[in-house]
C-alpha cells in the first residue's frame, strides 16, 4: 500500500505499540471541535488498543513524524472509513486527500466496490471535502444533540 504517496510522505500499518500515538494524534486533531459541538467527538474517546487490533489503522508520516492516520473497517460489502485525523501542525496541507486516496486503493485491493464514512456537519468543510472527492450524502440522522451525515462513494472495479 505504499504506491502513489508523494515524496517525503510514507504510510505504514499501525501495530499495537502505536495505540497511544494514535490516541494522542486523534485527540489533538479533534480538540478544535469540542467548543463547536459542546462535547468530545467520539474519536477522542475510542479504544485505540482495540482499534489497532481489530481495524485497519494506517499511519501517514512526513519524514519521521506521524502527520495523520486513517482507520478503516472491512465490512464485507464495503470499506468503512471510521476515522481520518491529521495532526494540527499538518492540517490544511492536503494530507486528508492522500489518506482518502489510500482508502480507495485499499478498498479496491480488498475487492470492495464502495467506501462509506460519516461526519458531523459542524466539522466545517468536511462534507464539502468529501463531496469534492466523489462522496454523496446518503442520509442525515440526529445524534447526541447534533447530526451525523452518512456518505458513500462507489468505486470502479479493479
C-alpha contacts under 8 A as a table, 3 or more apart, distances in Angstrom:
res1	aa1	res2	aa2	distance
1	X	11	X	7.55
1	X	12	X	7.99
1	X	102	X	7.48
1	X	105	X	7.59
1	X	106	X	7.19
2	X	5	X	6.48
2	X	10	X	6.90
2	X	11	X	6.20
2	X	12	X	7.73
5	X	9	X	6.23
5	X	10	X	6.48
5	X	11	X	7.79
5	X	98	X	7.12
6	X	9	X	5.69
6	X	10	X	7.90
7	X	10	X	7.98
8	X	62	X	5.74
8	X	63	X	5.66
9	X	60	X	6.86
9	X	61	X	5.45
9	X	62	X	4.64
9	X	63	X	6.23
10	X	60	X	5.76
10	X	61	X	5.15
10	X	62	X	6.70
10	X	63	X	7.51
11	X	58	X	6.41
11	X	59	X	5.40
11	X	60	X	4.58
11	X	61	X	6.16
12	X	58	X	5.54
12	X	59	X	5.36
12	X	60	X	6.87
13	X	56	X	7.31
13	X	57	X	5.93
13	X	58	X	4.40
13	X	59	X	6.07
14	X	17	X	7.80
14	X	18	X	5.81
14	X	19	X	7.71
14	X	52	X	6.35
14	X	56	X	7.80
14	X	57	X	5.43
14	X	58	X	5.58
14	X	59	X	6.16
15	X	18	X	5.41
15	X	19	X	7.23
15	X	52	X	6.14
15	X	53	X	7.52
16	X	19	X	5.49
16	X	49	X	6.25
16	X	52	X	5.79
16	X	53	X	6.56
17	X	20	X	7.42
18	X	21	X	5.32
18	X	22	X	6.12
18	X	52	X	7.86
19	X	22	X	5.07
19	X	23	X	6.21
19	X	48	X	5.21
19	X	49	X	5.20
19	X	52	X	6.47
20	X	23	X	5.02
20	X	24	X	6.13
20	X	48	X	7.24
20	X	49	X	7.74
21	X	24	X	5.07
21	X	25	X	6.07
22	X	25	X	5.31
22	X	26	X	6.04
22	X	48	X	6.85
22	X	69	X	7.54
23	X	26	X	5.18
23	X	27	X	6.03
23	X	44	X	7.25
23	X	46	X	7.86
23	X	48	X	6.16
24	X	27	X	5.20
24	X	28	X	6.15
25	X	28	X	5.16
25	X	29	X	6.02
25	X	68	X	7.28
25	X	85	X	7.17
25	X	86	X	7.31
25	X	87	X	5.68
26	X	29	X	5.04
26	X	30	X	6.14
26	X	43	X	6.79
26	X	44	X	6.23
26	X	85	X	5.59
26	X	86	X	7.51
26	X	87	X	7.44
27	X	30	X	5.39
27	X	31	X	5.86
27	X	43	X	7.45
27	X	44	X	4.89
28	X	31	X	5.30
28	X	32	X	7.89
28	X	87	X	6.53
28	X	88	X	6.67
29	X	32	X	7.11
29	X	85	X	5.77
29	X	86	X	5.75
29	X	87	X	5.24
29	X	88	X	5.57
30	X	33	X	5.67
30	X	34	X	7.34
30	X	40	X	7.93
30	X	41	X	6.90
30	X	43	X	7.69
30	X	44	X	6.82
30	X	85	X	7.50
31	X	34	X	5.58
31	X	40	X	7.40
31	X	44	X	7.99
32	X	35	X	6.88
32	X	36	X	7.65
33	X	36	X	5.05
33	X	37	X	6.25
33	X	40	X	7.58
33	X	41	X	7.35
33	X	123	X	6.70
34	X	37	X	5.53
34	X	38	X	5.44
34	X	39	X	5.16
34	X	40	X	5.21
34	X	41	X	6.88
35	X	38	X	5.16
35	X	39	X	7.18
36	X	122	X	6.98
37	X	40	X	7.81
37	X	41	X	7.97
37	X	122	X	6.98
37	X	146	X	7.67
40	X	44	X	6.17
40	X	45	X	7.41
41	X	44	X	5.68
41	X	45	X	7.38
42	X	45	X	5.30
42	X	46	X	6.41
43	X	46	X	5.18
43	X	83	X	6.99
46	X	51	X	7.95
47	X	50	X	5.52
47	X	51	X	6.25
48	X	51	X	4.56
48	X	52	X	5.96
49	X	52	X	5.68
49	X	53	X	6.59
50	X	53	X	5.18
50	X	54	X	6.03
51	X	54	X	5.22
51	X	55	X	5.19
51	X	56	X	7.74
51	X	57	X	7.44
52	X	55	X	5.67
52	X	56	X	6.66
52	X	57	X	5.88
55	X	71	X	6.72
55	X	72	X	6.05
55	X	73	X	5.23
55	X	74	X	7.64
56	X	71	X	5.60
56	X	72	X	5.12
56	X	73	X	6.14
56	X	74	X	7.96
57	X	69	X	6.93
57	X	70	X	5.76
57	X	71	X	4.30
57	X	72	X	6.38
58	X	69	X	5.59
58	X	70	X	5.41
58	X	71	X	6.42
59	X	66	X	6.81
59	X	67	X	7.82
59	X	68	X	6.05
59	X	69	X	4.41
59	X	70	X	6.68
60	X	66	X	5.91
60	X	67	X	5.63
60	X	68	X	4.93
60	X	69	X	5.46
60	X	99	X	7.77
61	X	64	X	6.12
61	X	65	X	5.37
61	X	66	X	4.38
61	X	67	X	5.18
61	X	68	X	6.89
62	X	65	X	5.36
62	X	66	X	6.37
62	X	67	X	5.92
66	X	87	X	7.71
67	X	86	X	5.86
67	X	87	X	5.27
67	X	89	X	7.87
67	X	90	X	5.97
68	X	84	X	7.47
68	X	85	X	5.40
68	X	86	X	4.07
68	X	87	X	5.63
68	X	90	X	7.87
68	X	95	X	7.60
69	X	83	X	7.81
69	X	84	X	5.80
69	X	85	X	5.43
69	X	86	X	6.56
69	X	99	X	7.37
70	X	81	X	7.27
70	X	82	X	7.66
70	X	83	X	5.61
70	X	84	X	4.48
70	X	85	X	6.57
70	X	99	X	6.38
70	X	103	X	7.85
71	X	81	X	6.07
71	X	82	X	5.40
71	X	83	X	4.99
71	X	84	X	6.48
72	X	79	X	6.55
72	X	80	X	5.40
72	X	81	X	4.48
72	X	82	X	5.31
72	X	83	X	7.07
72	X	103	X	7.64
73	X	79	X	5.78
73	X	80	X	5.07
73	X	81	X	6.59
73	X	82	X	6.81
74	X	77	X	7.86
74	X	78	X	6.46
74	X	79	X	4.75
74	X	80	X	6.40
75	X	78	X	5.39
75	X	79	X	5.75
75	X	80	X	6.72
76	X	79	X	7.37
76	X	112	X	7.44
77	X	112	X	6.03
77	X	113	X	7.48
77	X	114	X	7.48
78	X	107	X	7.48
78	X	112	X	5.16
78	X	113	X	6.38
78	X	114	X	4.91
78	X	115	X	5.68
78	X	116	X	7.01
79	X	107	X	5.89
79	X	112	X	6.49
79	X	114	X	6.45
79	X	115	X	4.93
79	X	116	X	6.30
80	X	115	X	5.82
80	X	116	X	4.77
80	X	117	X	5.70
81	X	84	X	7.37
81	X	103	X	7.64
81	X	115	X	7.11
81	X	116	X	6.07
81	X	117	X	4.94
81	X	118	X	7.79
82	X	117	X	6.48
82	X	118	X	7.64
84	X	96	X	7.21
84	X	99	X	7.56
85	X	96	X	7.80
86	X	90	X	6.30
86	X	91	X	5.79
86	X	95	X	7.33
86	X	96	X	7.02
87	X	90	X	5.40
87	X	91	X	6.31
88	X	91	X	5.22
90	X	93	X	6.25
90	X	95	X	7.60
91	X	94	X	7.50
91	X	95	X	7.33
92	X	95	X	7.59
94	X	97	X	5.64
94	X	98	X	7.05
95	X	98	X	5.14
95	X	99	X	6.51
96	X	99	X	5.10
96	X	100	X	6.23
97	X	100	X	4.92
97	X	101	X	6.13
97	X	133	X	7.86
98	X	101	X	5.10
98	X	102	X	6.11
99	X	102	X	4.85
99	X	103	X	6.19
100	X	103	X	5.06
100	X	104	X	6.38
101	X	104	X	5.04
101	X	105	X	6.35
102	X	105	X	5.15
102	X	106	X	6.15
103	X	106	X	4.95
103	X	107	X	6.04
103	X	115	X	7.96
104	X	107	X	5.09
104	X	108	X	6.25
104	X	115	X	7.24
104	X	155	X	7.56
105	X	108	X	5.21
105	X	109	X	6.12
106	X	109	X	5.00
106	X	110	X	6.18
107	X	110	X	5.08
107	X	111	X	6.20
107	X	112	X	4.98
107	X	113	X	6.99
107	X	114	X	7.39
107	X	115	X	7.12
108	X	111	X	4.92
108	X	112	X	5.51
108	X	113	X	6.70
108	X	155	X	7.57
108	X	157	X	6.94
108	X	158	X	5.98
109	X	112	X	7.57
109	X	158	X	7.75
111	X	157	X	7.79
111	X	158	X	7.71
112	X	115	X	7.72
112	X	155	X	7.86
113	X	154	X	5.83
113	X	155	X	4.81
113	X	156	X	6.58
113	X	157	X	6.41
114	X	152	X	6.88
114	X	153	X	5.58
114	X	154	X	4.43
114	X	155	X	5.44
115	X	152	X	5.52
115	X	153	X	5.21
115	X	154	X	6.53
115	X	155	X	7.48
116	X	150	X	7.47
116	X	151	X	5.76
116	X	152	X	4.22
116	X	153	X	6.46
117	X	150	X	6.04
117	X	151	X	5.41
117	X	152	X	6.27
118	X	148	X	6.49
118	X	149	X	5.40
118	X	150	X	4.34
118	X	151	X	5.83
119	X	123	X	7.52
119	X	126	X	7.15
119	X	127	X	7.29
119	X	148	X	5.70
119	X	149	X	5.28
119	X	150	X	6.70
120	X	123	X	5.56
120	X	126	X	7.86
120	X	146	X	7.81
120	X	147	X	6.18
120	X	148	X	5.03
120	X	149	X	6.04
121	X	124	X	6.56
121	X	125	X	7.96
121	X	126	X	7.03
121	X	127	X	6.45
121	X	147	X	6.94
121	X	148	X	7.00
121	X	149	X	6.63
123	X	126	X	5.89
124	X	127	X	7.72
125	X	128	X	5.19
125	X	129	X	5.96
126	X	129	X	5.00
126	X	130	X	6.20
127	X	130	X	5.25
127	X	131	X	6.11
127	X	149	X	7.98
128	X	131	X	5.00
128	X	132	X	6.12
129	X	132	X	5.19
129	X	133	X	6.51
130	X	133	X	5.06
130	X	134	X	6.55
130	X	135	X	5.36
130	X	136	X	7.83
131	X	134	X	5.19
131	X	135	X	4.75
131	X	136	X	6.03
132	X	135	X	7.30
134	X	153	X	6.09
135	X	151	X	5.94
135	X	152	X	5.11
135	X	153	X	4.59
136	X	151	X	5.34
136	X	152	X	5.60
136	X	153	X	6.45
137	X	140	X	7.81
137	X	149	X	6.86
137	X	150	X	5.94
137	X	151	X	4.39
137	X	152	X	6.74
138	X	149	X	7.72
138	X	150	X	5.55
138	X	151	X	5.23
138	X	152	X	6.77
139	X	149	X	6.13
139	X	150	X	5.40
139	X	151	X	7.27
140	X	147	X	6.48
140	X	148	X	5.56
140	X	149	X	4.51
140	X	150	X	6.08
141	X	147	X	5.48
141	X	148	X	5.28
141	X	149	X	6.69
142	X	145	X	6.79
142	X	146	X	5.70
142	X	147	X	4.41
142	X	148	X	6.27
143	X	146	X	5.12
143	X	147	X	5.14
143	X	148	X	6.12
144	X	147	X	7.65
